[in-house]
Amino acid sequence: MTLNSSQYEAETIPGLESVAIEELSDLFGPELNPVHRSRPGFLRFRFSGAQEALSTSRAVIAVYRVHRFDIPRPKALLGHEHFTRLTAILRRASVNWGSAPETIGIGAAGSQSSVLLRLRKELAEALALRSADDGKGELYMRLARQRGGSGWEILVRTTGQPLSKRLYRVADVPGALNATVAYSMTRCGLLPNPACVVNLCSGSSTILIEHGITRPSDNLIGVEYCADMIDCGMRNARAAGNDTTIRHVQADARQAPLPAGTVDLIYADLPFGHHIGSHADNLTLYPAILQEAQRLAREHTIFVILTQEVKLMRRCLANSAWRILDEKLINLRGLHPRLFVLKQNSATIV
């Protein structure tokens, strides 16, 4: 155990834990005890650095500091000793946020029980906060039974908003890609040298913005047919400060106005057929996108695709010039899309 370290839990997208572990290790190396997956979508680790540094992670949804309470049941938190300790922990949690929180929330199994409703009410009064309408709030804690122990854990979020809530998302649309997933896609496709990067069906440009934050020197092009989506993407890129590094092209992604054999990396968040598009549309869209990506690709191009239409994608890949290098099944609020990392069949792995 690292001296003067604290225990944390990071919440991430189930199925993308390995991406988050890799990013955390890259960011914090010596200050981080080995990160392990405690359960789907959650990672545990000890960290000896400044807590504020953890907010730079882009592969996690939120980070929580873990506090253990030797109590038999949550009702004991209402007792003077434990309640005093808990309020002190919560006061300290927001010291370095820049602005004081206004709302408080509690997440737990049975969060609507009389005990937890009372606890939330008394904490709100003690801290001069309002109970959040959505149950979460800016000052947010989770309550869980200690795994492998007899006590309980209070997990306090280290930031006033989830890390997955990007400030540049000033223009949002139904079905827009989760920013944590978008960043994970960019980690799957990073190349060692500056590259020409194209996002087919670029939507609100989340993938290209996340890529551009990491690699601002790359040539970034978004191809999107819908004028409203183009406008959303440009507004988000402007808010992110990389509107000059992303070129938005209004065109059919199946016939991108780009020269053949010039692209090093391709992204596509293809319509799931729920909020956007339909299964009938996807029957022709998916094979056309794979074919167009083949036309654009150089010999060693990587193609990163997210789709819910897994059976359709497999059928299309079987008749395409692409092969699967990696595949991740993820869980997005009840949807179970897959992230495919592809390379051309004729290419040699290097």
Buried (B, 14 or more C-beta within 10 A) or exposed (E): EBEEBBBBBBBBBBBBBBBBBBBBEEBBEEBBBEBEBBEEBBBBBBBBBEBEEBBEBBBBBBBBBBBEBEBEEBBBBBEEEBBEBBBEBBEEBBEEBEEEBEBBBBBBEEBEEEBBBEBBEBBBEBBEBBBBEEBBBBBBBBBBBBEEEEEBBBBBBBBBBBBBEBEBBEBEBEBBBBBBBBBBBBBBBBBEEEBBBBBBBBBBBBBBBBBBBEBEEBBBBBBBBBEEBBBBBBBBBBBBEBBEBBBBBBBBBBEBEBEEEBBBBBBBBBBBBEEBBEEEEBBEBBBBBBBBBBBBBBEEBBBBBBBBBBEBBEBBBEEBBBBBBEEBEBBBEEEEBBBBBBBBEEBEEE
